[in-house]
Amino acid sequence: VNVKAIMLNAITTAARQKGMTGSNPSVCAIACTKDGKIVAIGKTSYGGRPHAEVNLINILKRIEAPANKQLVLFTTLEPCSHYGQTPPCTKAIIESNFFDTIIIACTDPDPRVNGRGIKQLIDAGLIVESGVLADKASQDIYKEYFFARTNQMPFISLKLAMSLDGKIATVSGDSKWISSEQTRKWTNFKRSFYDAILIGSGTYMADNPELTCRTDGLQAFSPKRLVLSNNLTLVKDGFSIVKGQNGIAAAVKDIYNQGVNTLLIEGGARLATSFLMQNLVQELVIVKSPMLIGSDGIDGVRFLQTLNIKDAKRFDLQNYFNIDGDLVEFLTLQA
Ligand SMILES: NC(=O)c1ccc[n+]([C@@H]2O[C@H](COP(=O)([O-])OP(=O)(O)OC[C@H]3O[C@@H](n4cnc5c(N)ncnc54)[C@H](OP(=O)(O)O)[C@@H]3O)[C@@H](O)[C@H]2O)c1
């Protein structure tokens, strides 16, 4: 059996569903015969439940696969072992009697699982191999989820559309549009990958944005829409207010406690600066458009109180591409 090829298939399938599985991670589970023939593929349902393993087992029951412990189960993430809103997947796997071997890419750092899933499977007499293409799975599917579970806060991306001279709006507050139509289509599509979007009340008042994902077929995966404000008491339908008076870190914790593992910040300048100041941004997405606004425009980033160049916040360029004349850069904060 080409273990890596089957796991790669599972990783690709799970990665395609990122952002569609609510606050649960996207998982793909594949049932295979001993000689490597794929019998069924299960994926985490939209919204997060049922989990991939349960969906797989239901397919196997439906096609009347023999329950004689002859199949191998490949899964991109350690099966859950705790009673949450559904019974543990380990229980379903063991009781199904379909499998004698379980091959796992990554262990789950969720404190409720974290090795317990694997232990339960071994204790039930199953053969377990873990760590197959773990780096690939953690990079392609679980980077943000693992960050969130390990740090108990969302993985935060900050997106700013700027002119060549780093402005996000003109002196009058006009920012429509700095980036090209094609870039805006792409950034709109990107929203579907996040659990929530946060903007500052300044942006809410100035731009009255919708913040939905309008890409055909992905509308249902629009994130929660949040406005950070100490003063606003009412926002339009579909939006909620996050209070900032206890500081940004406390606001982020509140957001995490609403089940948000991935948070996209879409401005404006004051919000961006607060997050940068406190090193809360895991990924910067800078859209740079070939235009100049001038020093009377609104800076994308305000005072960071950097006195010496050696103290400047530095980022590593992870990836970049060009859309219709705009440069899109992905950067991570240097440790
Ligand atoms: N080009 C782009 O990518 C882009 C994106 C978004 C916005 N913009 C532009 O940016 C401008 C708005 O930016 P802005 O700087 O004026 O406003 P902002 O950053 O959107 O909002 C700032 C407001 O957020 C609230 N807040 C609460 N706690 C905070 C904290 N700890 N840190 C920072 N803010 C906190 C405060 O409002 P309360 O007083 O209500 O508490 C504060 O006044 C607009 O012109 C908009 O068009 C451009």
Ligand as a Chemical Component Dictionary entry (heavy atoms), coordinates in Angstrom:
data_LIG
# 
_chem_comp.id                   LIG 
_chem_comp.type                 NON-POLYMER 
_chem_comp.pdbx_formal_charge   0 
_chem_comp.three_letter_code    LIG 
# 
loop_
_chem_comp_atom.comp_id 
_chem_comp_atom.atom_id 
_chem_comp_atom.alt_atom_id 
_chem_comp_atom.type_symbol 
_chem_comp_atom.charge 
_chem_comp_atom.model_Cartn_x 
_chem_comp_atom.model_Cartn_y 
_chem_comp_atom.model_Cartn_z 
_chem_comp_atom.pdbx_ordinal 
LIG N1  N1  N 0  -7.532  50.421 2.334  1  
LIG C1  C1  C 0  -7.902  49.562 3.258  2  
LIG O1  O1  O 0  -7.493  48.393 3.284  3  
LIG C2  C2  C 0  -8.850  50.020 4.318  4  
LIG C3  C3  C 0  -9.481  49.054 5.103  5  
LIG C4  C4  C 0  -10.334 49.486 6.107  6  
LIG C5  C5  C 0  -10.513 50.836 6.324  7  
LIG N2  N2  N 1  -9.895  51.746 5.546  8  
LIG C6  C6  C 0  -10.072 53.198 5.817  9  
LIG O2  O2  O 0  -9.579  53.435 7.137  10 
LIG C7  C7  C 0  -10.303 54.518 7.696  11 
LIG C8  C8  C 0  -10.755 54.137 9.088  12 
LIG O3  O3  O 0  -9.636  53.893 9.925  13 
LIG P1  P1  P 0  -9.549  54.478 11.381 14 
LIG O4  O4  O 0  -8.155  54.323 11.866 15 
LIG O5  O5  O -1 -10.160 55.816 11.354 16 
LIG O6  O6  O 0  -10.562 53.580 12.221 17 
LIG P2  P2  P 0  -10.595 52.025 12.619 18 
LIG O7  O7  O 0  -9.231  51.530 12.894 19 
LIG O8  O8  O 0  -11.437 51.306 11.637 20 
LIG O9  O9  O 0  -11.433 52.098 13.975 21 
LIG C9  C9  C 0  -10.858 52.645 15.121 22 
LIG C10 C10 C 0  -11.886 52.589 16.219 23 
LIG O10 O10 O 0  -12.010 51.269 16.733 24 
LIG C11 C11 C 0  -12.415 51.332 18.098 25 
LIG N3  N3  N 0  -11.514 50.665 19.019 26 
LIG C12 C12 C 0  -11.895 50.110 20.190 27 
LIG N4  N4  N 0  -10.847 49.600 20.843 28 
LIG C13 C13 C 0  -9.774  49.852 20.088 29 
LIG C14 C14 C 0  -8.391  49.588 20.249 30 
LIG N5  N5  N 0  -7.915  48.942 21.317 31 
LIG N6  N6  N 0  -7.551  50.013 19.292 32 
LIG C15 C15 C 0  -8.011  50.665 18.200 33 
LIG N7  N7  N 0  -9.312  50.917 17.985 34 
LIG C16 C16 C 0  -10.182 50.529 18.936 35 
LIG C17 C17 C 0  -12.418 52.807 18.461 36 
LIG O11 O11 O 0  -13.756 53.239 18.255 37 
LIG P3  P3  P 0  -14.782 53.577 19.435 38 
LIG O12 O12 O 0  -14.572 54.994 19.740 39 
LIG O13 O13 O 0  -16.105 53.297 18.827 40 
LIG O14 O14 O 0  -14.443 52.712 20.590 41 
LIG C18 C18 C 0  -11.538 53.432 17.412 42 
LIG O15 O15 O 0  -11.837 54.775 17.182 43 
LIG C19 C19 C 0  -11.448 54.811 6.746  44 
LIG O16 O16 O 0  -11.104 55.942 5.992  45 
LIG C20 C20 C 0  -11.505 53.600 5.860  46 
LIG O17 O17 O 0  -11.991 53.914 4.571  47 
LIG C21 C21 C 0  -9.081  51.379 4.545  48 
# 
loop_
_chem_comp_bond.comp_id 
_chem_comp_bond.atom_id_1 
_chem_comp_bond.atom_id_2 
_chem_comp_bond.value_order 
_chem_comp_bond.pdbx_ordinal 
LIG N1  C1  SING 1  
LIG C1  O1  DOUB 2  
LIG C1  C2  SING 3  
LIG C2  C3  SING 4  
LIG C2  C21 DOUB 5  
LIG C3  C4  DOUB 6  
LIG C4  C5  SING 7  
LIG C5  N2  DOUB 8  
LIG N2  C6  SING 9  
LIG N2  C21 SING 10 
LIG C6  O2  SING 11 
LIG C6  C20 SING 12 
LIG O2  C7  SING 13 
LIG C7  C8  SING 14 
LIG C7  C19 SING 15 
LIG C8  O3  SING 16 
LIG O3  P1  SING 17 
LIG P1  O4  DOUB 18 
LIG P1  O5  SING 19 
LIG P1  O6  SING 20 
LIG O6  P2  SING 21 
LIG P2  O7  DOUB 22 
LIG P2  O8  SING 23 
LIG P2  O9  SING 24 
LIG O9  C9  SING 25 
LIG C9  C10 SING 26 
LIG C10 O10 SING 27 
LIG C10 C18 SING 28 
LIG O10 C11 SING 29 
LIG C11 N3  SING 30 
LIG C11 C17 SING 31 
LIG N3  C12 SING 32 
LIG N3  C16 SING 33 
LIG C12 N4  DOUB 34 
LIG N4  C13 SING 35 
LIG C13 C14 SING 36 
LIG C13 C16 DOUB 37 
LIG C14 N5  SING 38 
LIG C14 N6  DOUB 39 
LIG N6  C15 SING 40 
LIG C15 N7  DOUB 41 
LIG N7  C16 SING 42 
LIG C17 O11 SING 43 
LIG C17 C18 SING 44 
LIG O11 P3  SING 45 
LIG P3  O12 DOUB 46 
LIG P3  O13 SING 47 
LIG P3  O14 SING 48 
LIG C18 O15 SING 49 
LIG C19 O16 SING 50 
LIG C19 C20 SING 51 
LIG C20 O17 SING 52 
# 
